[in-house]
């Protein structure tokens, strides 16, 4: 993918149907520069919309409310993708979750290959949750269910 497209590819759409982690890049409200944070509460509503849930304690919430321009960096099959878009509040607060969260929809404006020329990923990065596995699964289920109902 050398040219930008305005929707997720089929492989990215499938990747976003399962739990994955991304880097969410926003413009920092306080300092005015870019900031990047790893998140995993994200999924594809469809090929042109991503949905994320964020804890209200995260500075990302205020960043996106103040400046909706974002980039989602995702490690896909053999490539790193930069997904540019605009965030808008979908539901605030997100209902049926145990703490105060905000749900955003991201309207995708461009999807680009962000990996340097001549390279490809040999594997997708993996992560593990280091706190109570049952508690993590329960919370993830609550958040994803609430996001899908929002």
N, C-alpha and C positions, 0 to 999 in steps of 0.2 A: 504494500500500500504506500505508494510514493505521493500520490495526490490526496488531499483532504476530502473526506466524504462527510455527509451530514447525519449519518445514522450508524448504529453499531453493525459490525459485520455479524454474520450468523454465528461464528465461533465466539465472538465477544458476547453476543446475546445469550448464548448457552452458558458461558462462564458466569455471567451475572445472574443466572437463575439459581446458582448455588453460592454458598458463602465463599467470599473471596476477600482479600484485603487490597486496598488501594491507597495511594497517597492523594489526599484532598488538599489542593493548593488554593489558597484564598489571598486576598489583599488584607493585610493586618490593619485594623481600624486605628490602633494606637500609633504605629510606626510608619504606616503607609507603604510598606514594602511587602514582598511575597512571603508567605509562610506555608509550610507543608506539614501535614499530620496524617499518620496512618490510621485508617478506619476500616471496619468490617461490616457495619450495618448499612449495606448498600445493595441494591438489586435493580434489575432492569424492569421497569413497568412495561416498556415496549422498546422498539428499536431506536426511538428518538427521545426517550425520557428515562433518566435514572432517578431513583428515590433513595434518600439517605435519612437516617435518624441520628441526632446528636444530643448528647447530654447538655442541658442548659448551662452547666458550669463551664463548658468548653467555649473558648474565645471564638471558635469558628462560627457559632450562632450569630454573634454580633457582627463579625466580619462579613458574613453573607447577607445579613439584613441591611448593612450599610452599603456594601458593594457586591452585587450579585454575580460578578464575573468570576468564574472558577475554572480550574483545570483539574481533572481526575486523571492521575497516572496509574495505569494498570499493567501488570506483567502478564501477557497472554502467551499463547502458543508461539514460541520462537521470536516474539516481538514485544517491545514496550510501546504502549499506546498512550498518547496524550489526547484526552477528550475535553474539548473546550465547550463551555456552556454558560447558561444563566440560571441561577438558583432563585426559587421563589418558595415562600412558606406554603406548605400544603396543609399542615395541621399543627397548631400551637395552643396548648400543649398536646402532645401525642396521647391519645386515649388508651387506657387499659395497659399501662406499663407502670412499674413500681416506683419510678422517680420522674422528675420533670424533664421532659425531652421535647425537642422540636423536630418536625418532619419537613423536609424540603424536597421539592421536585427540581430536577436539573434538566432544562431543555437543551438538548445537544445541538451545538452549532457546527462543530468540526471534530473529526476523528483522524488523527495522524499517527504515523509510525514515528516514534520519538527515539528510536535506537540509532546509534551512529552507523554510517554507511559501512557495509561489508560485514556486519555482525548479526548474529541471531542468538537468542537465548537457548542454552542447552537444557534448561529446566526452569519451571515456574517456582519462584521462592515459596517456601512452606513456613508455616508458623504453628506454634502450639500455645494453648491457653494454660497458664501456670497456676490458676486458682481452681477451686472446687469444680470438677468437670460437670457434675450434675447441676450445680447452680448456674454454670455458664450456659449449658444447654437449655435450661429452663428460661433464663433471661433472653437468650437469643430467640427462642420460640415466641416468647411474649412480644419482643420488639418486632420481629418480622411479621407476625400475625397482625399487630397493630398497624404497621406500615402498609400492609396490603389492604387493610380496611379504610385507611385514611383517604 
